[in-house]
Amino acid sequence: MSHSPQRPTHDLRIPSINPIGMLEQYAIDQDWNTDRVDEFELWTEFPTQWGTFRLWATFHENSSFLQFNCYMNLKVPSRLLGRTAETLTLINERIWLGHFEIWGEESMPVLRMVIPLRNSRLEDEQLDDIMVSLFQDAERFYPALQWVIWGGKSPEDAVATAILDTEGEA
């Protein structure tokens, strides 16, 4: 017999504090271009060694989830969707927070993270950890995706090379 967790019969939730303002201030402090769409949504651009990546963040008030999507400026040709998806699977085995996927009609690699914040608030240290993880993983694996899409490398070789390059830097 399978038992699933039961929800409490009464809701003692403490509303989560919307962290978008905190993220906006973080982006401003980094001197990134930022566009606050509304109280729950923010776009920002941040520089990397591979160009500028776009970051979309939204706070889902009903669920208290904070979602980050980092869009990498790389279009995946339809003929290479399978090889790119295989590459993303290999990459996802090597990251701790979030996952890569190919985003819809744009056929663009995206690093997605969703942080649950029910009954809590995002702390400065957590935001630092999230942003460092997002930045490092996006920058670390962008070349692997380029090598598969434009360089003709196999997914295994591209990911192995990206890992070696990262481990070799000091």
VMD Tcl script that draws the C-alpha trace (Angstrom):
set ca {
  {0.00 0.00 0.00}
  {1.38 3.38 -0.99}
  {1.06 6.33 1.36}
  {1.40 9.82 0.04}
  {2.14 12.80 2.27}
  {-0.95 14.51 3.61}
  {-1.48 18.24 3.51}
  {-2.28 19.84 6.86}
  {-6.00 20.38 7.42}
  {-5.40 24.01 8.33}
  {-3.10 26.44 6.56}
  {-0.49 28.02 8.82}
  {1.47 29.48 5.91}
  {3.37 32.62 6.50}
  {3.29 34.56 3.26}
  {6.65 34.65 1.53}
  {8.22 38.00 0.82}
  {8.45 38.77 -2.88}
  {12.20 38.59 -3.68}
  {12.08 40.37 -7.07}
  {13.06 43.72 -5.54}
  {16.04 42.05 -3.91}
  {17.08 40.52 -7.24}
  {16.63 43.87 -8.97}
  {18.95 45.52 -6.44}
  {21.48 42.72 -6.93}
  {21.46 43.33 -10.71}
  {21.75 47.11 -10.25}
  {24.69 46.60 -7.87}
  {26.38 44.51 -10.60}
  {25.72 47.32 -13.12}
  {23.62 45.00 -15.31}
  {20.92 46.25 -17.67}
  {17.65 45.59 -15.88}
  {13.97 45.85 -16.77}
  {11.40 45.41 -14.01}
  {8.27 44.29 -15.87}
  {6.00 44.37 -12.81}
  {6.18 43.53 -9.11}
  {6.66 39.81 -9.86}
  {8.88 39.79 -12.96}
  {12.35 41.02 -13.90}
  {14.61 40.81 -16.95}
  {18.32 41.48 -16.72}
  {21.37 40.98 -18.92}
  {24.75 39.97 -17.61}
  {28.12 39.83 -19.36}
  {30.07 36.59 -19.67}
  {33.24 35.71 -21.50}
  {30.95 34.28 -24.23}
  {28.78 37.37 -24.69}
  {25.71 38.68 -22.90}
  {23.14 36.26 -21.47}
  {19.58 37.23 -20.57}
  {18.08 36.30 -17.23}
  {14.36 36.26 -16.55}
  {13.15 35.92 -12.97}
  {9.59 35.64 -11.77}
  {8.03 35.12 -8.37}
  {4.90 32.96 -8.37}
  {2.95 34.42 -5.47}
  {0.47 31.54 -5.12}
  {3.14 28.84 -4.82}
  {5.97 31.04 -3.46}
  {8.32 29.68 -6.12}
  {11.08 31.90 -7.49}
  {11.93 30.91 -11.06}
  {15.08 31.82 -12.98}
  {15.58 31.25 -16.71}
  {19.01 32.06 -18.15}
  {18.77 32.31 -21.94}
  {21.98 31.62 -23.80}
  {22.45 33.42 -27.10}
  {22.60 30.25 -29.12}
  {20.01 28.93 -31.55}
  {19.84 25.18 -32.05}
  {19.22 24.20 -35.68}
  {16.37 21.67 -35.94}
  {18.69 19.05 -37.45}
  {20.82 19.17 -34.27}
  {18.04 19.13 -31.64}
  {18.71 15.46 -30.78}
  {22.48 15.90 -30.36}
  {21.94 19.07 -28.35}
  {19.38 17.37 -26.09}
  {21.88 14.55 -25.54}
  {24.51 17.14 -24.62}
  {22.14 18.79 -22.16}
  {21.45 15.42 -20.53}
  {25.19 14.92 -19.99}
  {25.52 18.47 -18.65}
  {22.56 18.05 -16.29}
  {24.32 15.10 -14.66}
  {27.10 17.50 -13.65}
  {25.23 20.44 -12.16}
  {23.76 20.72 -8.70}
  {21.13 23.40 -8.96}
  {18.63 23.67 -11.80}
  {18.78 22.07 -15.22}
  {19.37 22.90 -18.86}
  {16.70 22.43 -21.50}
  {15.87 23.62 -24.99}
  {13.33 26.41 -24.80}
  {10.31 26.04 -27.11}
  {9.95 27.64 -30.48}
  {13.14 29.66 -30.05}
  {15.19 26.43 -29.88}
  {17.48 28.14 -27.41}
  {19.38 26.48 -24.55}
  {18.10 27.70 -21.19}
  {19.38 27.10 -17.69}
  {16.33 26.92 -15.39}
  {16.18 27.04 -11.61}
  {13.15 27.07 -9.36}
  {13.59 27.90 -5.70}
  {10.75 27.14 -3.24}
  {10.30 29.90 -0.69}
  {7.09 28.91 1.09}
  {7.05 30.25 4.65}
  {10.44 31.86 4.18}
  {12.28 34.72 2.60}
  {15.23 34.71 0.28}
  {18.39 35.60 2.18}
  {21.30 37.58 0.70}
  {23.60 34.55 0.95}
  {21.08 32.36 -0.87}
  {20.78 34.87 -3.68}
  {24.57 35.02 -3.96}
  {24.73 31.21 -4.13}
  {22.00 31.05 -6.77}
  {23.57 33.74 -8.94}
  {27.09 32.27 -8.67}
  {25.79 28.81 -9.56}
  {23.75 30.13 -12.48}
  {26.60 32.26 -13.81}
  {29.26 29.55 -13.45}
  {27.17 26.76 -14.99}
  {25.99 28.91 -17.90}
  {29.53 30.11 -18.63}
  {31.10 26.68 -18.08}
  {28.85 24.73 -20.44}
  {28.17 27.31 -23.17}
  {31.30 26.21 -25.10}
  {30.17 22.56 -24.99}
  {26.90 23.54 -26.64}
  {28.74 25.63 -29.24}
  {31.09 22.74 -30.01}
  {28.16 20.40 -30.65}
  {26.09 22.91 -32.63}
  {28.81 24.63 -34.67}
  {31.96 22.56 -34.16}
  {30.64 19.11 -35.02}
  {31.90 17.53 -31.77}
  {30.10 14.64 -30.15}
  {28.15 15.44 -26.98}
  {30.56 13.32 -24.91}
  {33.68 15.06 -26.29}
  {32.18 18.53 -25.93}
  {31.18 18.02 -22.29}
  {34.50 16.36 -21.44}
  {36.36 19.31 -22.96}
  {34.22 21.83 -21.04}
  {34.96 20.02 -17.80}
  {38.70 19.87 -18.48}
  {38.83 23.58 -19.32}
  {37.06 24.44 -16.07}
  {39.22 22.18 -13.94}
  {42.35 23.59 -15.54}
  {41.66 27.21 -14.59}
  {43.05 28.57 -11.35}
}
mol new
graphics top color blue
foreach p $ca { graphics top sphere $p radius 0.5 }
foreach p [lrange $ca 0 end-1] q [lrange $ca 1 end] { graphics top cylinder $p $q radius 0.2 }
display resetview
